[in-house]
């Protein structure tokens, strides 16, 4: 087997350099992009969990408010009935 001549070897090195350097840069760029996507995904997952917690807290607060409003409505109805009775008694005098 013949050894490659220096000219052929130089051209082969140039060709490999032209192909390998951009490929390595592309690999590093893709790797960096994947890392960024992973960090973004983790942050979004944390935000989703936080939103679920906030939604549960809001649902609990709404249930408490509904209970209070129902209680207030009952008291208002009782006051209304009492006032009507007072007005009836006033008119009958």
C-alpha positions in Angstrom: 0.0 0.0 0.0 1.4 3.4 -0.9 1.6 6.2 1.5 -0.4 9.2 0.5 1.5 12.0 -1.0 1.8 15.2 1.1 -0.5 17.1 -1.4 -3.2 14.4 -1.1 -2.8 14.3 2.7 -3.0 18.2 2.9 -6.2 18.2 0.9 -7.7 15.4 3.0 -6.8 17.3 6.2 -8.4 20.5 4.7 -11.5 18.5 3.7 -11.8 16.9 7.1 -11.3 20.3 8.8 -14.0 21.9 6.6 -16.4 19.1 7.5 -15.6 18.5 11.2 -15.4 22.0 12.5 -19.0 23.0 11.4 -20.3 19.7 12.5 -18.8 20.1 16.0 -20.2 23.7 16.2 -23.6 22.4 15.2 -23.4 19.6 17.8 -22.5 22.1 20.5 -25.3 24.4 19.4 -27.9 21.6 19.4 -26.7 20.5 22.8 -27.0 24.0 24.2 -30.5 24.3 22.7 -31.5 21.0 24.3 -30.2 22.2 27.7 -32.2 25.4 27.3 -35.3 23.5 26.4 -34.9 21.2 29.4 -34.6 24.2 31.7 -37.6 25.8 30.1 -39.6 22.6 30.5 -38.7 22.3 34.2 -39.7 25.9 34.8 -43.0 25.4 33.0 -43.7 22.3 34.9 -43.1 24.2 38.2 -45.4 26.9 37.0 -48.1 24.4 36.2 -47.8 22.9 39.7 -48.0 26.4 41.2 -51.1 27.1 39.1 -52.8 23.9 40.4 -52.0 24.9 44.0 -53.4 28.4 43.3 -56.5 27.0 41.7 -57.1 24.7 44.7 -56.7 27.6 47.1 -59.1 29.7 45.0 -61.6 26.9 44.9 -61.5 26.6 48.7 -61.9 30.4 49.1 -64.8 30.4 46.7 -66.5 27.5 48.7 -66.0 29.5 51.9 -67.5 32.6 50.3 -70.5 30.7 49.0 -71.1 29.3 52.4 -71.0 32.7 54.0 -73.3 34.2 51.3 -75.7 31.4 51.9 -75.7 32.1 55.6 -76.1 35.8 55.0 -79.0 35.1 52.6 -80.7 33.0 55.3 -80.2 35.8 57.9 -81.5 38.3 55.4 -84.6 36.2 54.8 -85.2 35.9 58.5 -84.9 39.7 59.0 -87.3 40.2 56.1 -89.9 37.9 57.7 -89.4 39.6 61.1 -89.8 43.0 59.5 -93.0 42.0 57.7 -94.4 40.7 61.0 -93.5 43.9 62.7 -95.2 45.9 59.9 -98.3 43.7 60.1 -98.5 44.2 63.9 -98.1 48.0 63.4 -100.9 48.1 60.8 -103.2 46.0 63.0 -102.9 48.5 65.9 
